[in-house]
Amino acid sequence: MEITEFVETLRLDGGLLADAADEAGPDAPVPACPEWRMRDLVLHIGRVHRWAAGFVTEPGDQRMPFPEAPELSDDKLVPWLREGHHHLVVALHTAPKDLRTWAFLPAPSPLAFWARRQAHETSVHRVDAQQAAGVPLTPLPARFAADGVDELVAGFHAGDRSRLRPDAPRTLRLRATDTPGADWTVHLTPDAPPRTVRTPDATEAGATADCTIEGPAERLYLTLWNRLPWDGLTVSGDASLRTLWQERAGI
């Protein structure tokens, strides 16, 4: 996907998130994050947006500290969220393509990293906000959702902090049934982070994987982020790998 596509998704979903937060009210519980109320979600994503914008507008090669939560009255929360979101969108839209700044996952460029990461961060939390508000989820494009699966398994879970470590080596296949090429083989071992291969041969992957999890890209994306129940996906083979994901894949 292009940087402009990520920024546009960020723009749209950030607005939808703020709308849902406004509708739900600050005390609404967030189903996917039982310890949170909407107030906590707004403060979190508002701080993330400001933190990310800082790397774009004031580039540097070191990680900056995460901003403290501001003291805001309830009526100021959503306007504050909208302000930070707008600032991030403008920062990404106007940043030079050769921006050099800190990033924490591999990407074609730092600007591509921040556009992609903030689009997915905002989309997942937009789902949280809409679930808290009790409104229908706004559909995500399949290609964007498939990219989110890729970021999750080939990015986050490629790092040492991943807890996706079974008792014995296993192979997990993930496949988005509505998106050509959205097919991953995840090699799991007890003593190392997962190693993900973008599967070139789906037939071979299906024959060798201990477990295959598949479904529409959006459903796969939101389920792997623990935002939707697993009954919307097809799980074949060793179901203990689904349990491993449910219990240990949180970011």
C-alpha positions in Angstrom: 0.0 0.0 0.0 1.1 3.6 -0.6 1.8 6.1 2.2 -1.1 8.2 1.0 -3.5 5.3 1.4 -2.4 4.8 5.0 -2.8 8.5 5.7 -6.3 8.5 4.2 -7.3 5.5 6.3 -5.9 7.2 9.4 -7.9 10.4 8.6 -11.2 8.5 8.1 -10.9 6.1 11.1 -9.7 8.8 13.4 -12.8 10.8 12.7 -15.0 7.8 13.2 -13.2 7.0 16.5 -13.9 10.5 17.8 -17.5 10.3 16.6 -18.0 7.0 18.5 -16.3 8.4 21.6 -18.6 11.4 21.5 -21.7 9.1 21.2 -20.7 6.6 23.8 -19.6 9.1 26.5 -16.5 8.9 28.7 -17.8 6.2 31.1 -18.7 3.6 28.5 -16.9 0.3 29.0 -14.6 -0.8 26.2 -15.4 -4.5 25.5 -12.0 -5.5 24.1 -10.1 -3.8 27.0 -12.1 -4.6 30.1 -10.0 -2.4 32.3 -10.7 0.7 30.2 -13.6 3.1 29.9 -13.9 5.3 26.9 -12.1 8.1 28.7 -9.0 5.8 28.9 -9.2 4.9 25.2 -9.4 8.6 24.2 -6.5 9.5 26.4 -4.4 6.6 25.1 -5.0 7.2 21.4 -4.7 11.0 21.8 -1.3 10.5 23.4 -0.2 8.0 20.7 -1.1 10.5 18.0 0.8 13.3 19.6 3.8 11.0 20.3 3.9 9.8 16.7 3.5 13.3 15.3 6.6 14.3 17.2 8.8 11.9 15.3 7.5 13.3 12.0 7.7 17.1 12.9 10.8 16.9 15.1 12.7 14.0 13.6 15.5 12.3 15.6 17.3 9.0 15.9 16.2 8.3 19.5 12.9 7.1 21.0 11.1 10.0 22.7 9.3 9.5 26.0 5.6 8.8 25.8 3.6 11.9 26.7 1.9 12.1 30.1 -1.9 12.0 30.2 -3.3 15.5 30.5 -5.9 16.6 33.1 -9.0 17.2 31.0 -12.6 17.6 31.9 -14.9 15.1 30.2 -16.3 17.8 27.8 -12.7 18.5 26.6 -11.7 14.9 25.8 -13.1 14.5 22.3 -12.0 17.9 21.1 -8.5 17.2 22.4 -8.6 13.9 20.5 -9.7 15.5 17.3 -7.0 18.1 17.6 -4.1 15.6 18.0 -5.5 13.4 15.2 -5.7 16.3 12.8 -2.1 17.4 13.7 -0.8 13.9 13.0 -2.7 13.6 9.6 -1.3 17.0 8.5 2.2 16.0 9.7 2.2 12.8 7.7 0.6 14.4 4.7 3.2 17.2 4.4 6.3 15.3 5.6 9.2 14.9 3.1 9.5 11.5 1.5 13.1 11.2 2.7 12.2 11.9 6.3 14.8 10.4 8.6 13.6 9.6 12.1 13.3 6.9 14.7 11.0 3.9 14.0 10.6 0.5 15.7 9.6 -1.9 13.0 11.2 -2.6 9.5 9.7 -0.5 6.7 10.6 0.9 3.3 11.2 4.3 5.0 10.5 6.0 8.4 7.6 7.9 6.9 6.1 4.7 5.5 6.5 3.1 9.0 4.7 5.9 10.9 1.9 6.2 8.3 1.3 2.4 8.4 1.6 2.0 12.1 -0.7 4.9 13.0 -3.3 3.8 10.4 -3.5 0.4 12.0 -3.3 1.7 15.6 -6.2 4.0 14.9 -8.3 1.5 13.0 -8.1 -1.1 15.8 -9.0 1.5 18.4 -11.8 2.8 16.2 -13.3 -0.7 16.4 -12.9 -0.4 20.2 -14.8 2.9 20.2 -17.6 1.7 18.0 -18.0 -1.5 20.0 -18.2 0.7 23.2 -20.8 2.9 21.5 -22.8 -0.1 20.3 -22.8 1.1 16.7 -22.1 -1.1 13.6 -18.5 -1.5 12.7 -17.4 0.5 9.7 -16.0 -2.0 7.1 -12.3 -1.9 6.4 -10.9 -2.5 2.9 -9.6 -6.1 2.5 -6.2 -5.0 1.3 -5.7 -2.7 4.3 -6.8 -5.5 6.7 -4.5 -8.0 5.1 -1.6 -5.5 5.5 -2.5 -5.3 9.2 -2.2 -9.0 9.5 1.2 -8.7 7.9 2.3 -6.0 10.2 1.2 -8.0 13.2 2.9 -11.3 12.3 5.9 -10.2 10.3 6.5 -7.1 12.4 5.4 -7.2 16.0 5.7 -11.0 16.5 9.1 -11.1 14.8 10.6 -9.4 17.9 12.0 -10.9 21.1 9.0 -9.7 23.1 6.6 -12.0 21.3 5.2 -14.7 23.6 4.0 -16.9 20.8 6.2 -19.8 21.8 4.8 -23.3 22.0 6.2 -26.2 23.9 7.5 -27.8 20.7 8.1 -26.5 17.1 4.8 -25.9 15.3 3.8 -24.2 12.0 0.8 -21.9 11.7 -0.7 -20.8 8.4 -2.8 -17.7 8.2 -4.8 -16.9 5.1 -7.1 -14.2 4.0 -9.6 -15.9 1.7 -10.7 -12.7 -0.1 -7.2 -11.2 -0.8 -4.9 -12.7 -3.4 -1.4 -13.3 -1.9 -2.5 -12.7 1.7 -1.0 -15.9 3.0 1.6 -16.3 5.8 3.4 -19.3 7.3 4.5 -18.6 10.9 7.2 -20.9 12.2 6.9 -21.2 16.0 9.6 -22.6 18.3 10.0 -22.6 22.1 13.2 -20.7 22.3 13.0 -18.0 19.6 10.6 -15.4 18.2 8.3 -16.5 15.4 9.6 -16.5 11.9 7.0 -15.5 9.3 7.2 -16.3 5.6 4.9 -14.7 3.1 3.7 -18.0 1.6 4.5 -18.3 -2.1 2.8 -21.6 -2.5 -0.5 -21.9 -0.8 -0.9 -25.6 -1.6 2.4 -26.5 -0.1 1.7 -24.3 3.0 -1.6 -26.1 3.5 0.0 -29.5 3.3 2.8 -28.7 5.9 1.1 -26.4 8.5 0.1 -27.9 11.8 -2.8 -25.5 12.0 -4.5 -23.2 9.4 -6.6 -20.2 10.3 -8.4 -18.6 7.4 -11.3 -16.2 6.7 -12.0 -12.8 5.1 -9.1 -10.3 5.6 -11.1 -8.0 7.9 -12.3 -10.8 10.1 -8.8 -12.3 10.3 -7.3 -9.0 11.1 -9.7 -8.0 13.9 -9.8 -11.5 15.4 -6.0 -11.8 15.5 -6.1 -8.4 17.3 -8.6 -10.0 19.7 -11.4 -7.6 18.7 -13.8 -10.2 17.3 -14.7 -13.7 18.3 -13.1 -16.7 16.6 -16.3 -18.2 15.2 -16.0 -16.1 12.1 -12.8 -17.9 11.0 -12.1 -21.5 9.9 -9.5 -23.3 12.1 -8.2 -26.6 10.9 -5.5 -28.8 12.3 -4.0 -28.4 15.8 -6.5 -26.1 17.6 -4.0 -25.6 20.5 -2.3 -23.0 18.3 -5.5 -21.0 18.2 -5.5 -21.2 22.0 -1.8 -20.1 22.1 -2.7 -17.1 20.0 -5.6 -16.2 22.2 -3.6 -16.4 25.4 -0.2 -15.0 24.4 -0.5 -12.9 21.3 -1.5 -9.6 23.0 0.7 -6.6 22.1 
